[in-house]
């Protein structure tokens, strides 16, 4: 990794303080609407403290045991986990307002692993059977079981990823082999149908490629043992074949951009010709693989674009073509490149400085965009994977 050009660093002490505040005091009122999905916040908070090496030093054994007990209380009698205890009606009774959902189940299992609890007290058989019932005939997964046994929720690549992770957690040991498995081949075909002409993966067939969905699709294929290798036989059929890894890598690398604000974009061809003086180009000029310099030359004939080392210090990742950088995509893009063993193809210095100089907040945590207040989602998305391959600490 090339040497850093500035002294940007992670303020570990402030980040630990931020996450402890989230864990042990009331969250800001902006999170009140997330009460029904408290499980997700619990996972973000516990994971962040664990990544920072503070979970076992800043919480007691009894506290961690209490967190695990709360998670296990959210188990649903018919399989899966609720998003919080707020929907429980008492005992083992359940109703349409007290249902498990796929995201909460993923967060619950993951948080139990972080706490060192494991899957010993999870109703594995019931949970696996419930996950199987969430799969639709086209191979995709829904979010939960609604009234009348109807699978609810969009056809969404993220649900497919969550289902494969839960399957990976729970389908271990000979006693689980007797539980009927999901339709693996049907899921793979649905992921194949969601690969776009650009090389990325969309929410579903006929949608636009997106970094979050690409991570979910690649992650699901990896956990299913279906991700093709670089030396794969060229006779492989379908879109998940010989060229898939190369195409998705190119699309992912093209997500790194200097466009940090909406005003940083290139002018459209039908707009009034811009002033060609140097002040036209903002400090964070838009440069990404999907738009080579020849595009700029077509808009500004015979104009040359000079970039200084200062201009190139900060480059985040966006989730789709022509979008500004967003903190969370440091994980979605960087994490996918990591799965593909291609993390070296990103500009480490540029993403490091974007996160530490632009997105890191003075009170701890990270904002979604430069200048935004920190939030658990953006903050954990930044730390996860970034701590391992950008060397914050």
N, C-alpha and C positions, 0 to 999 in steps of 0.2 A: 504494500500500500504506500503510495507516495506521501512524503512528509506534508504535514499540515501547514498552510500558509498564514494562519492566524492562531491565536491562543484560545480559541473557543473551548469551553469545557462544560461538563454537566455539573450543575450545582446539586450534588447528591443530597446534602443535608436538607436543603429546601424541598426537594422532591419527596424525601422521606416524611418530612413534616406535613406536606400537602396530603399525602396518602393516609397518614395517621389521622389527620383531621377528617378525611372522608370516612375512615373506618370507625372512629370512636366519638364523633360528634354528628350533629344533624347536617345533612347535605343542604346546599342552597335550595331555595324554593323552586328554582327552575327544574329540579329533579322530582318534584312532587308527582308529576304525571307518570313517572317511571316506577311508582310503587308496585304496580302489578308485575313488573319485570325486575324486581329487586335482585333476583339471582344473578342477572348480568352485571349489575354494579358490584355485587359481592365478589364475583370472579375477577373483574378488572382490578379491584382494590387489593385483594389478596395476591394476585399474580404480580402486580407492580411492586409490592413490598418484598415479595420473594425474589424478583429479579434484582432489586436493589440490595439484597442481602440483609433485609431488616425484619422480615416476617418472624423469625425465631428469636431475634434480639429485642424487638420492640413489643412483642406480645408474649403472654405467658402460656404455659401448657394448658391451663384451665380455659383461657380465652379461646385458644385454637380448638379445643375440644367442644366448646360451646358453639363456635362457628360451624363445625362439622355436624353437630346435633341439629342445628337450625336447618341446614341443607337437607339432612335426612328426613326431617319432619315434612319437607315439601314433596316427598315421594307420593305419587298417586297410586291408589290401590289397583288401578287397571294398567299400570305401567307408566313410566316416564316421571317427570318432575313438574311441579307447578312453578310459576314465576315468583311466588311469594306465599307466605302463610295466610295472607289476607283473604284468599278465596275459600279457605277451608271452612266447612260447615259442621265439623265435629265428627269424630269417629272415622269409620271406614266408608261412610256414605259419600256419594259424589253426585253431581248434577251438571247440567250443561254450562253453568257458570263457574264450576270448579273442575277445570280440565287441565291436563298436562299439555305442554307444548314442546316442540323439538328444540328450540333455542334454549329454553330453561334447562332442559335435560342435558344438553351439551355443556352449558355453563356449570351445572351442578356436578357432573362427573369430573370435569376438568378441575373445579375448585377442590373437590375431595382429594384428587391426586396432589394438588399443590399443598394441601394441608397434611399430606402423608397418610390419609385415611384409606385411600384405595377404594376398590369396588366391593370389599368384603360384605358390607351391609346394604348394598344396592340390590333391589329385587331384579336380578339380571334376566331371568327367564321372562318375567312379565314385561320388562322394558324392551327386550329384543322382539317379543311378539307384537308389542305396541308399535315399534318402529316399522316392522314389516307391514302392518296394516296401513301405515301412512303412505306407502308407495302406490302410485297410480299405474294404470295400465300402460301408459306411455313411458314408464321408467322413472319419472320425476317423483319428488316427495312433496307432501303437503306439510303444514305446520302442526296440525292437531286434528282430533276427531270431534266433530260437532254433533248436533242433534240428529238422531236417526242413524248414527254411524257414518255420516258423510265426512270425507276428508276435506278439511278446510285449509285455506292459505293458497297463495299464488304458486304457480309453477316456477320455482326460483332455484337457481343453481346453489345458493347458499344453504338451502334446506338439504340438498343432496350431499353437500360437504358435511353438514352437521350429522346427518344420518350415518355416513361412513365412519366418522370419528367415534360416535357412540357405539357402533358395531365393533370397531377396533378395540375400544375399551372393554366391552362386555363379552364379546364372543371369544373368550380365551378359556382353555381348559376342556377336557374331554366331555364333561357334563353338559357343555353348551352346544356340542356338535349335534345333539338330538333336536335342538330348536330349529325350526324351519328358517332358512336364510332368506334375505332379500333377493330380488331378481337382479343379480349383478350385471348380467349381460344387457338387460333392458336399461339399466342405469347408464352403462357405458355408451350404448347407442344414443341415449338422450343427450349425453354430454357431447358426443360426436356431432350431433345435429345442431348443437349450439356454438360450434366453432365458426367464426366468421371469416370472410375473405381476407381480412387484415392479419389474421393469425391469432387474435385474442379469443376469449370465450365470453359469450353473452349470458344474460339472465336465462334465456331459453332460445329455441329456434326462432330465427327471423328478427332478433333483437340486436342492439349495438354492443360491440365488445366493451368490456368494462374490467378494470383491474381487480375489483373485489370478486367479481364472478370468475375471472381467470384464475385467481388464487384458489377459489373454491373448487373449480373444475379440475385443476392440476392436482390439488391436494386430494380430492376424492379419487382420482385415477391412481395416485401414488399409494394410497391406503388400500386400494383394491388390487394392487399389483398389476395394473393395466397401463401404466405410463411407459411409452416406448423408450427404448434406449437409443443412444446416438448410432449404435452399430446395428440397429434393427434391420431385418430383411426388407428389402425394398418392395417385396411383393405384398406387404401388409395392406389389407384393404381398409377403406374408411378414412375419415379425416384424421383420426388418431393414428397416424402411420409414420412413415419414414421421415417426412418433412415437418411433422408437427412441432417437435422440440425447437427446431431452427426457426420456424415461423413465429411461434409464440415468444421466443427469446427476442427476436427483432422487434416485435410489437411492444414488449415490456421495456426494452432499453429506450425505445422512442418516447416513453412516458416521462423521461427526465427532462425538465424544462426550466428555463429561466423566467418564464412568465409567472410572476408571483402575485400580480394584481391585474384586474380586468383591463386597466389602461395600458398594460404592457404589450398588447397584441399588435400584430401587423395590420396595416390598413387594408380594407377590401379594395379589389380592383376597380370598382365603380365609384369609389370615394374621390373627393377632390384631391388633386395631387398635393402631397405634403411638402412642407418647407424642408429643403434638403440640407439645412444647416445641422451641425452635430446635435443641437439640442432636441431634434426630432426624436432621436432614439432614447428611450428611458434607460435608467441604470440597469433594469432587469429586462433586457430585450429578449423577445421570444425566440429561442432556438431549440428545436427538437428534431429528432430524426425523421419524423413524418413530413417535415417542411424544410428541405435543403435550401441552401443559399440561393439557388437559381430561382426560387419563388420570389425572393426579395428583389432579385435583379429584374424580374419580369414586371414588378410593380414600380420599381425605381430604376428605370433604364440608366445604364452606365454608372450607377451609384455604387460606391464601395462601402462596406460595413466593417468598421474596425472595432474590435473588442479588446478591452484592456484586461489584465489579470484581475483587477478589482471587480469588473463587471461579471466575471465568470466564477466568482467565489461561491455564489448561492444558486443552487439548482435543486428544486424539489421534484416531486413526482406528481403527475396528475392521474386521474382515473380514466379519462377518455381523451380523445383527440381534441385539441383546441380548447382545453380547460386550464384554469390556473392550477398551480401547485396546491396540494392539500396535505396537511401533516399525516393523516391516516394512511395515505398511499405509500409512505415510506415503508410501512409494513406490508401492504397488499402487493406492491411491486417487488420490494426487496425480499419479502418472504418467498414469493414465487420463484424469483431468480435463485434463491437459496435452495429450494426444493430441486431445481433443475441443475444445481451445481454450477450456476453461471453468475453468482453474485459479483465476481471480479469484473464483470462487464459494465457495471455502473460507475459513476464518478463518485468515489467515496468522500473525497474532500468536499465536493459541492453539496452533497446531501447532508453531510455532517454539519456544515456551516449553516445551511438553511435551517435545520432543526434547532441548533444551539443558539444561533444569532437571531433568527427571525421568529421561531415558534416557541422557544422556551420562555416561560413566564417568570416574572420576578418573585412571585409567591410560591413557585413550584408548579409542576405540571406543564403541559404543552397546550397551546391553542390550536384550533382547526386551521386558522389562517394567521399570517403575521398580524400582531396586535390584538388578536382575540383572547378572551379570558380562557383559562384552562378548563378542561373537562375530563372526566374519567375515561371516556372512549378515546378521544384524541391522544391523551397522555399514555394510556396503556398501549395503543397501537404504535406509538412512537418508540416506546421502550422495548416491546417485544420484537425480536429479531435485530433491531438496530443496535441493541446492547451487545449482541454477539458479533455482528460483522462490520460495524462502524467504529467500534472501540471507543465508546463514550467514556468508560471508567478506566 
